[in-house]
């Protein structure tokens, strides 16, 4: 099972990397979303997959008899939210770049490092 | 030109006096240790420094280190006294005194350190402080260049030296130098002996300016003359010699040691003597004779016999005394007449009688005339050379030639300007003030005193030093002026004849040498083009790596990630990959395919709306994975966030232009696939290895009894790891505030 999802994650990462390399900020954002999804899934899969046993303690018991690994779930929960924060900021930054510089091609944004400085 | 001495010979007030007193106090302190050391004892001082690594602030006073300490602090005192007048009224004298004193203390630390790491710290401190001193006249381009050259050459050697020290410590299991020496010949049989030796010698040869690393030393003459006197007599350049001497008991006796030191030393000695005779500038000539002395000292350290060791110890002291004295004399001549060119000097003997006497005494010692210590040193050198079992002719020949040349140089530097010709018109020299002739006179007289009463030196310093060098008592040979009619005596006579011949013909010889050396490649000439090349390379690679393009930064980053992971997997051998698909059900396969389909659609589409939809598909697919595999809380969060993302992208995208059609880039595709494969393989390797569930079990059994929560994930987030969650909230708030700030300024900008 983990093998199957390891392959899935590989495809997600490959797609994300290709999009991030594309030198267009919208595609970059798409890649960013994909790669953070892939990262979350990696943490989850690395903690092993357990079907149909949520990490809950039944009434009357002190500990679950059989439960999925709770730790990666907690980590992934945090990661999803942080990833969203990053995404929200990135997309606003892209928007701001567009309104100010009128471009979505990062290689054309040379205000801080003008082309002449590299001659 | 009028005499250049400062009118105010009182010097620089307290700033001038305090360093002199400090150095004198150090000298007195070391002198008080002489009786203990003469009784063949040692003094140790140990302060714990880094106990976990076994590194201590360990200091050791034995014959070798005491000899060096006395030379350093004694000559330091006289040089500081001299500088106070030489640089009287210099606006930056305080800085000069600070550098010189700091250099002296570093040098003392270097020779007293009994720990490899401590030794290295002081080693580098001498490099740094000497850089400051050589570049003291920092307004001149030449001075800066030469200081930088000295720093680079000795600094590069210092790196090799550090590597050698670390290997040495690893091989011996201790950083204590006495500890390493106490292990006897264990080091010589160690498998790492050769690398250690090469690295250490790379450090000491650059520091002690052995051919071919000799070029920086004459250039270091850009420093004020007192600095040259100090750096070239007792310190800096002797640091390399000191380390070789210190390691002598533990490392000498092998063929590599013998031949490397003998050949480098002999070549340096002869080569430098020829170069010295070629110079017309007095200071440059002295600089090259320093090289000769360093070569000779190295040559003797290559041997093991008691004669060679005694010769080393004696010549070390002889050289320090006469060389410091002569440098200071040249400083007097320079200030008095305004030049250091031999052709423009003459007849100074009557005008500067005291300086002339100091020069004569020092030069006679340098030339090796009896009854000076230099004569004894020279006799011992020959005795030591003959005692070399393997190649007595080669070593004695090198010693004979370099000594004869030394005699000629001594004549050129200390005889000719005083006693030949007349004072050229236009110069009005004066005798130097007492602060400036005191040093040369004292140092030069010591050469005579020790020559007439060699026993003083023998017991106090020579015997203990030889013990440090050989590790055995009773190896030292006797210092005496008259050793009977023997081979060294004949060699001495040959030296005098040859040397006087060289002096008589030195003008013609110089012209000949001038022609000869034109054809020899010199590293100094290549130095500037080497530096330019280095700078050009730095610029080129900065432009290559830091080209200011996001796409190439990302490409480099991903390439590093892929290469790093894949090469590591390859190197460690592919981990056991268990392709276990037995428990895969149709729902798992369909969810995986859904997610992959979403990702591929996002990859290929040129439509913004399709892209958003594709991202939504991926998000839903992942949420489904969370649901199926028992993570309902995560799934809920994922769905909420996914919704928000789609909303945000949709809002923003309405204001952005549509995407251009993407061109297929093969190199990007290959790199992407490589990164994907690397991630997949790593994850498969992770899930194929056993999982440590202790932490999860801890949360499972403590969630309810300790935190009263039945949802373990919730309890982890809000109780066990509450601070993490707080941090997470902070991140989201900061992101929101930043986004708000960006959008606000946009609106303002629009209004304008």
Interface residues (C-beta under 8 A of the other chain):
Chain A: X1 X2 X3 X4 X5 X6 X7 X8 X9 X10 X11 X12 X13 X14 X15 X16 X17 X18 X19 X20 X21 X22 X23 X24 X26 X27 X29 X30 X33 X34 X37 X38 X40 X41 X42 X44 X45 X46 X47 X48 X49 X50 X51 X52 X53 X54 X55 X56 X57 X58 X59 X61 X62 X63 X64 X67 X68 X69 X70 X71 X73 X74 X76 X77 X78 X80 X81 X82 X83 X84 X85 X86 X87 X88 X89 X91 X92 X93 X94 X95 X96 X98 X99 X100 X104 X106 X107 X109 X110 X112 X113 X115 X117 X118
Chain B: X543 X547 X548 X549 X550 X551 X554 X555 X558 X578 X579 X580 X581 X583 X584 X588 X589 X592 X595 X596 X599 X600 X602 X603 X608 X611 X614 X615 X618 X619 X622 X625 X626 X628 X629 X630 X631 X632 X633 X634 X637 X638 X641 X644 X645 X648 X649 X652 X653 X655 X656 X657 X659 X660 X662 X665 X668 X669 X671 X672 X673 X675 X676 X677 X679 X680 X683 X684 X686 X687 X691 X693 X695 X696 X699 X700 X701 X703 X704 X705 X710 X711 X712 X713 X716 X717 X721 X724 X725 X728 X731 X732 X734 X735 X736 X738 X739 X742 X743 X745 X746 X749 X750
